[in-house]
């Protein structure tokens, strides 16, 4: 079992095999969490913090070794995927496929700014997309559960979204291409004071690549935390490329 969700599913199916009327609602009650949260966890829409994993382990009805295994699986998964907090949605490849166009993430970030309530036209204007594209994206985000309505205003349901990494996929490649294209466009569309584009060429020890990737992830998190503190008013994109030049 690679994920805590897989572990929970196995426990649930073991209980259901003994009682075919056993439901996910009953399982949630036994774990002391809401059925909605359990559903989100099982479907990868919500993470389990290390602290929450320790609390859930004692309620799984399994022996001490299995409890410890659940805690270890949760910790390993959180470390492997750079878990950053309770209010986080982690996407698998199939989920990411539905919102792989960067415009979805631009919208979610724009809706977190301190700017007053915005409609489709204003969002389109701010992000440089057509109203049709923005309207469709908003409908999809709400339908998929990434946005919730508070009165007439759409509110992002998660503080952050973690997308798949280190997986060969045309969907992921296309998403990166679109983001890099935006960076290229900024060379002529944004002033120097509004952007920072730098590069460095190195002769490296390739055995250090895995550690370098970890350092880059840590840097992204640190910079994101620094920039997001305070009154957010604009949407920025950070792209970091470490690529092989020699053949």
C-alpha positions in Angstrom: 0.0 0.0 0.0 1.6 3.2 -1.2 -0.8 5.7 0.3 -2.8 6.1 3.6 -6.0 6.2 1.4 -5.1 2.7 0.1 -4.6 1.5 3.7 -8.0 2.9 4.8 -9.7 1.3 1.8 -8.3 -2.1 2.7 -9.6 -1.7 6.3 -13.0 -0.7 5.0 -13.2 -3.6 2.5 -12.1 -6.0 5.2 -15.0 -4.8 7.5 -17.5 -4.8 4.6 -16.6 -8.4 3.7 -17.8 -9.4 7.2 -20.9 -7.3 7.0 -22.2 -6.4 3.5 -24.4 -3.6 5.0 -21.4 -1.8 6.5 -21.2 1.6 4.9 -18.6 4.4 4.5 -20.7 6.5 6.9 -20.4 3.8 9.6 -16.6 3.7 8.8 -16.3 7.4 9.2 -18.2 7.3 12.5 -15.8 4.7 13.8 -12.8 6.9 12.8 -14.3 10.0 14.5 -14.4 12.0 11.3 -17.2 13.2 9.0 -18.3 11.1 6.0 -17.4 14.0 3.7 -13.9 14.2 5.0 -13.5 10.4 4.7 -14.7 10.6 1.1 -12.2 13.4 0.3 -9.4 11.4 1.8 -10.2 8.2 0.0 -10.5 10.1 -3.3 -7.3 12.0 -2.8 -8.9 15.4 -2.3 -7.7 15.8 1.2 -4.5 14.8 3.0 -3.8 13.2 6.4 -1.3 15.0 8.5 1.2 13.0 10.5 -0.6 14.0 13.7 -4.0 13.0 12.3 -2.6 9.7 11.1 -1.4 8.8 14.6 -4.9 9.6 15.9 -6.7 7.6 13.3 -4.4 4.6 13.7 -5.8 3.8 17.1 -9.3 3.7 15.7 -8.7 1.4 12.8 -9.4 -1.8 14.8 -6.1 -3.4 13.7 -3.2 -4.7 15.8 -0.3 -2.5 16.9 2.0 -3.5 14.0 -0.7 -2.5 11.5 -1.3 0.8 13.3 2.4 1.5 13.1 2.4 0.6 9.5 -0.4 3.0 8.8 1.5 5.8 10.5 4.7 5.0 8.5 2.8 4.9 5.2 1.3 8.3 6.0 4.6 9.8 6.9 6.4 8.4 3.9 3.6 9.6 1.6 3.6 13.1 3.0 7.4 13.3 2.8 7.4 11.9 -0.8 4.8 14.4 -2.0 6.0 17.4 0.0 2.9 17.7 2.2 2.6 21.3 3.3 -0.5 21.4 5.5 -3.9 20.1 6.5 -5.7 22.4 4.0 -4.2 20.8 1.0 -5.5 18.9 -2.0 -3.2 16.3 -3.7 -4.0 15.4 -7.2 -3.2 12.2 -9.0 -2.6 12.2 -12.7 -6.3 11.5 -13.7 -7.5 14.4 -11.4 -4.8 16.7 -12.7 -5.9 15.9 -16.3 -9.2 17.7 -15.7 -7.5 21.0 -14.6 -4.1 20.7 -16.3 -4.3 24.0 -18.1 -2.6 26.7 -16.0 -5.6 29.0 -16.3 -7.3 26.9 -13.6 -4.5 27.6 -11.2 -4.3 31.3 -12.2 -8.1 31.7 -11.4 -7.8 30.0 -8.0 -4.9 32.3 -7.1 -6.7 35.4 -8.3 -9.7 34.6 -6.2 -7.4 34.5 -3.1 -6.3 38.2 -3.6 -7.7 41.0 -1.6 -9.4 42.5 -4.6 -13.2 42.9 -4.3 -15.6 40.3 -5.7 -14.9 39.7 -9.4 -17.2 38.3 -12.2 -16.2 36.5 -15.3 -15.5 39.6 -17.3 -13.2 41.1 -14.7 -11.3 37.8 -14.2 -10.9 37.5 -17.9 -9.5 41.0 -18.1 -7.1 40.5 -15.2 -5.7 37.2 -16.6 -5.7 38.0 -20.3 -8.1 35.2 -21.4 -11.5 35.3 -23.1 -14.7 35.4 -21.1 -15.6 32.0 -22.6 -12.4 30.3 -21.4 -12.8 31.8 -17.9 -16.5 31.0 -17.7 -15.9 27.3 -18.6 -13.0 27.1 -16.2 -15.1 28.5 -13.3 -17.9 26.1 -14.0 -15.4 23.1 -14.0 -13.7 24.3 -10.9 -17.0 24.5 -9.0 -18.2 21.2 -10.4 -15.0 19.5 -9.4 -15.2 20.9 -5.9 -12.3 23.3 -6.0 -14.5 26.3 -5.6 -17.4 26.9 -3.2 -20.0 29.7 -3.2 -20.2 32.0 -0.2 -23.2 34.2 -1.0 -22.5 35.3 -4.5 -18.7 35.0 -4.2 -16.6 32.0 -5.3 -14.1 30.9 -2.7 -11.2 28.4 -3.3 -11.8 25.4 -1.0 -8.1 24.6 -0.4 -5.1 26.7 0.6 -2.9 24.8 -1.8 -3.0 22.1 -4.5 -0.1 19.6 -5.0 0.2 18.3 -8.6 2.0 15.1 -9.8 5.7 15.2 -10.2 8.4 13.0 -11.8 5.8 11.2 -13.9 6.3 10.9 -17.7 3.0 12.3 -19.1 2.0 14.3 -22.1 -0.6 16.1 -20.0 2.1 17.3 -17.6 4.5 18.2 -20.4 1.8 20.4 -22.1 1.1 22.1 -18.8 4.7 23.0 -18.4 5.0 24.2 -22.0 2.1 26.7 -21.4 3.7 28.0 -18.2 7.1 28.4 -19.9 5.4 30.2 -22.8 3.9 32.7 -20.3 7.4 33.3 -19.0 8.7 34.0 -22.6 5.8 36.4 -23.2 6.6 38.3 -20.0 10.0 39.2 -21.5 8.2 41.7 -23.7 4.9 42.3 -21.9 6.2 43.0 -18.3 8.7 45.5 -17.1 12.0 44.4 -15.4 10.6 45.6 -12.1 7.7 43.1 -12.4 9.7 40.0 -13.2 12.9 38.2 -12.4 14.3 35.8 -15.0 17.8 34.5 -14.5 19.9 31.5 -15.6 23.1 29.7 -14.7 25.1 27.0 -16.6 27.0 24.4 -14.5 29.1 21.3 -14.9 27.5 19.0 -12.3 27.7 15.6 -10.6 24.5 13.9 -11.8 24.3 11.7 -8.7 23.2 14.9 -6.9 20.1 15.4 -9.1 17.6 13.8 -6.6 18.9 15.9 -3.8 18.8 19.0 -6.0 15.2 18.4 -6.8 14.4 18.2 -3.1 16.3 21.5 -2.5 14.2 23.1 -5.3 11.0 21.9 -3.8 12.0 23.3 -0.4 13.0 26.6 -2.0 9.6 26.9 -3.8 7.8 26.3 -0.5 9.9 28.8 1.4 9.5 31.5 -1.3 5.8 30.8 -1.7 5.2 31.2 2.0 7.2 34.5 2.1 5.4 36.0 -0.9 1.9 34.9 0.1 2.1 36.5 3.5 0.4 40.0 3.6 -2.2 41.4 1.3 -2.2 39.5 -2.0 -3.1 41.7 -4.9 -1.5 40.1 -8.0 -1.0 36.6 -9.5 2.6 35.5 -10.2 3.9 32.2 -11.6 7.2 30.7 -10.5 8.9 28.3 -13.0 12.2 26.6 -12.3 13.9 24.5 -14.9 17.0 22.4 -14.3 17.8 20.8 -17.6 20.5 18.7 -19.3 22.3 20.5 -22.1 25.2 18.0 -23.0 24.4 14.9 -24.9 
